[in-house]
Amino acid sequence: MASPPEAPSDAELISRVLVRDDRRAFGELVARHQSAVRGLLRRLTGGDLAQADDLAQETFLRAYRGLHGYRGGAKFSSWLYRIACNVFFSKDRSRRDVSQEPLALEEGSADVSLPDRLLERHDLERALALLRPRERAALVLTYANELTHEEAALVLDCPVGTLKTHVARAKEKLRRQLEESP
C-alpha cells in the first residue's frame, strides 16, 4: 500500500503562487494558517469575532498582494502575524478616540506572575482590552502564540528589549486589573 503524498511545504506553495500565480496554492496557505491568524486577531480585538474575521481577511489580502516581498528569513507564520498585527494597529489607530486611551496603570516589576483568574476568558478579554495595542500584541504573541521573544520582536518590528518591556508592562497591568476585578 502506497503512503499518501506528503503535503507541500509553505515554501513550495509560495513558489507556486509567485511563479505560476497559483491561487489554489495560496488557498492552501490560507487554510493552513487562517486558524492561527484569526486566533491572534480575536485576542487582539478582545474577542470581537466579526472584527477579527474582517482583519484576518485584510491580512490575507495584504499577504497575497505582498507575497513577492516575503524573503523567507522568518517563518511564514511569523510573516503573517506581522501583517496581522500591522492591520490591527492601523485599524486601531483609525478608530481610537483620545477619550478611549487604555487605562494607564503604574509600572511595576518585570518579574510578575499572573493570577490564576487569568484563565477565566471573560476577565482576560476585559483586562486585555485595557492594554495598549503593542503591549497586548506582545503578550498574545509570546504567551498565546508561543513565539520566542526574538520571533515576537521580529513580528512587531522592535528590539527584543522593547518587546520584553511591553510584555512586562502588560503582565503587571493584567495582574493589577485582575486583582481589582470583583
N, C-alpha and C positions, 0 to 999 in steps of 0.2 A: 504494500500500500504506500503510495507516494505521500509525502508530507505536504501540507498546504504551502503555497509560495509565501516567502517572507514579505511582510509589508514594507513598502519603500520607506526609506529614512526621510526625515524632514528635508535634508539637503538634496536628495533625489527629486522630491516633489517640487522644491523651489526651482531646481534646474529645469524641470519640465515646464513650469509656469513661465520662466524667463526665456527659455529657448523656443518653445512651441506655443506660448500663450495658452497653455493647457489649463482651462478653467476647472476641469474636473480635479486636477491635481491640487489647485488652490482650495476647492471644496473639501478635499480630503484633509488639507492642513487645517481648515476651519473646523471640521468635525473633530479632529484630533485635539485641538486646543481651545475650543469655544467654552467648554465647561470651566476650565481654569480661569479664563479671561472673564467670563460672566461672574464667577465666584469672587474674584478680586474686585470687580466693579460693584457687585452687590454690597460687599463690605465697605467699600469707599463711599457709597451713596447711602449708607445707613439702612440697608435693607430695602431700598426703593427698587423693586423688581422691574418696573416699567422703565425707569431711568437707566438702570443698569443694562437692560436689553438694548435700549437706544444707543447707549455709549459703546456697547460691545459691537453693535452693527457699524457704528462710525469707526471703531478701532479696526475692524477687518477691512472696511472700505479703504482706510488710510494705508493699511498694511499692503493691500493689493496694489494700490497706486504707487507705493514707495518700495515695493519689494526689490527693485533694482538697487536700492540703497543698502540692503542687508548685506553685510560683508562676512558674516559667519564667525566673527570674533567671539561672540557670546552665543549662548543657546538661543534657538529661535523663540522659545517660550519667553525668555528674558527680553528679547527684542519686542515681542508682542506686549508684554507687561509695560514696557517703556511707552509704547504708543498708547496703551490704555490709560496709563497714569497721565500722560500729556493731554489726552482727550478729556479726562476727568478734570484736570486742573484748569483747562481752558473753559470748560462749561461752568465750573465752579466760580471762576473769576467773572464770567459774564453775568452770572446770577447773583453774585454776592452783593449785599447791601451793607453799608457801613454799620448799620444797627444790628446786623446778623453776624458780626465777628464772633468767633468762638470765645468762650469764657476763658479768660487768662488766669491761670492758677499759678501760684508761686512755684518756682523751680525747686527741685529737691535733689536728693542723691540719685546718682545714675544707677545704683545697685538696689533696685526696688523689686520686691516680689509682689505680684498682683494677687488680690484676694480670690478665694475660691468662687465668689459670686461672679467673677469674670465669665464663668461658664454659662451663666444664665443669659440667653440670647437677647432678650428684650433690654435688660440692663446694659449689656455690652453695646448694643446698637445705639442706645441713647447716649451712653458715655462716649462712644467713638464719634458721634456727631458733634461733640463739643471740642474735639481736637482740631487743630489747624490741618488743612488738607495734606501737607507734606509730612506732618507727624503721623497722621492716620495712615498714609501710604507706607511710610517706613515701617510702622508696626505691623500692618497687614502683610506686607511683603516678607518680613523676616519671621513672623510667627505663623500666620495662616498659610502663606505660600511657601514657607520653609526655605527661603533663599538665604544664602550666607550674607553677611554684611557687605562683602565685596560685590556680590551679584546685585543686591538691592541698591547699592550705591551707583552701580552702572545703570540700572533701570531708572533711577531718579536723577542721574547725571549730576552727582555731587561727590565730594570727597568722602571717604569711609568715615572720617572723624565727624563730619556733619551728619551723616546717616546715624551714627551711634548717638549723637546728641539728640536727634529727632526721636529715636527710639526711647532713650532715657526720659526725655520730657514727656513723651506720650504715656509711658508706663506710670510715671509719677502722677500725671493728671488723671489717668484712669483710676489709679489706686485711690486718690482723694475723692473723685467723683463717686466711685462705687461705695466707699466708706460712708459718704454723706447721704446716699440713697436710702429712702425709707424701707 
